[in-house]
Amino acid sequence: MSDGAAHATLVSFPLDTEFIGARIVVMDRVASTNTSALRLGGDGTLVIADQQTAGRGRRGRAWHSVPGLGLWFSVAFESLLPGISFAASLAVRDALQTFCPTELKWPNDVLIHGKKVCGVLVEQRGQRVALGIGINVCHRAEDFPEVLRETATSLEMVTGQPIDRREVLRVVLTRLDERIRVLKQGCHMEILEEWLEASNLRGRRIRAGEVEGSVTGLDPSGALILLTNQGERRVISGEIAPI
Ligand code: BTN
């Protein structure tokens, strides 16, 4: 199920991976690569599309996925690998760091100068899991809908250089595959610890909805542990803001 044009454009390099790419499905246009990965399944199946017509983000939001400008792809797993969303954001951080400095935002965003360049969405149907990653690569500010212009950025916007999406994809997949191997050895707490250190969140005072407190750690599910005036609280989803 691969399409000639998009395949040549996006996956025209040999994959240096053990897990990712057991099967590769490339499409010009799809509703959501996560939906396709959940439908197709197969450990390591990679689904990538040039455009998503119904790309989705966390908390029921839409993910802006126009053709030619970003990387929209998903990897299928036949069971949930604990820590995979944190491993994914670390892998993207490592890959993008070769272009410019990046920051991590809980739970799984990658930012540049405080604006979002990458989002990660893990979805599960039964045992089957899709790890979806969206990276803004070639957008100019005017390519984003107005509502996103204050909060979203792209690699080309920050570097001022033309960037080859294939090169970004190649490095992200390589880094992600390395992280998946670590998780498969059962080292997911190490990944969470690395993520927390890289995020600079430890000790920070934050607000999450009604809850305010200092971050003391991440629990094994990736929830933020806060020390509040009422004792320890866990934040499992939503947005956090510094205070
Ligand atoms: C977020 O809200 O930050 C998560 C965004 C995840 C977007 C990616 S793009 C590829 C995959 N397919 C989707 O529909 N969503 C994810």
Boltz pocket constraint, residues with backbone or C-beta under 6 A from the ligand:
constraints:
  - pocket:
      binder: B
      contacts: [[A, 31], [A, 32], [A, 33], [A, 34], [A, 35], [A, 52], [A, 54], [A, 55], [A, 56], [A, 57], [A, 58], [A, 59], [A, 61], [A, 63], [A, 65], [A, 71], [A, 72], [A, 73], [A, 74], [A, 109], [A, 118], [A, 119], [A, 120], [A, 121], [A, 131], [A, 132], [A, 133], [A, 134], [A, 135]]
      max_distance: 6.0
